[in-house]
Amino acid sequence: MKKASEGFIHAKSHTQNAQTVTDLKTLARTFVRLQDSRHIADYDDSRKWSRTEALSHIDEAAAAFEIWIAIRNETIAQDYLLSLLTGRS
């Protein structure tokens, strides 16, 4: 899923309107950041998280869900969703 998200972040051209593409790239970047943080939380016992950091990650996830709600019916968003399932971007 991370690889598919990175593919959408770096994709050069899309046929969707610019705002939808921008929103999707923001969503994909958020996914990658949160996935990286989850990986650290799961596997790095030396890393301590502050309440502020945890709440920041929750806010990021909430904002990503708001973006998804706004664009979920767009073709490019459906393509992204399919790429998350198949691993292809």
Backbone hydrogen bonds, N-H to C=O, Kabsch-Sander energy under -0.5 kcal/mol:
donor,donor_aa,acceptor,acceptor_aa,energy
5,S,1,M,-2.3
6,E,2,K,-2.7
7,G,3,K,-2.0
8,F,4,A,-1.7
9,I,5,S,-2.1
10,H,6,E,-1.8
11,A,7,G,-0.6
21,V,17,N,-2.0
22,T,18,A,-2.6
23,D,19,Q,-2.7
24,L,20,T,-2.5
25,K,21,V,-2.5
26,T,22,T,-2.2
27,L,23,D,-2.4
28,A,24,L,-2.7
29,R,25,K,-2.6
30,T,26,T,-2.3
31,F,27,L,-2.3
32,V,28,A,-2.3
33,R,29,R,-2.7
34,L,30,T,-2.8
35,Q,31,F,-2.6
36,D,32,V,-2.5
37,S,33,R,-2.3
38,R,34,L,-2.5
39,H,35,Q,-2.3
40,I,36,D,-2.1
41,A,37,S,-2.7
42,D,38,R,-2.4
43,Y,39,H,-2.1
44,D,40,I,-2.7
45,D,43,Y,-0.8
47,R,44,D,-1.2
54,A,50,S,-2.4
55,L,51,R,-2.7
56,S,52,T,-2.1
57,H,53,E,-2.2
58,I,54,A,-2.0
59,D,55,L,-2.4
60,E,56,S,-2.3
61,A,57,H,-2.3
62,A,58,I,-2.4
63,A,59,D,-2.4
64,A,60,E,-2.2
65,F,61,A,-2.2
66,E,62,A,-1.9
67,I,63,A,-2.2
68,W,64,A,-2.6
69,I,65,F,-2.4
70,A,66,E,-1.7
71,I,67,I,-1.8
72,R,68,W,-2.1
74,E,71,I,-2.4
78,Q,74,E,-2.1
79,D,75,T,-2.4
80,Y,76,I,-2.2
81,L,77,A,-2.5
82,L,78,Q,-2.3
83,S,79,D,-2.2
84,L,80,Y,-1.9
85,L,81,L,-1.2
86,T,82,L,-2.1
87,G,83,S,-2.6
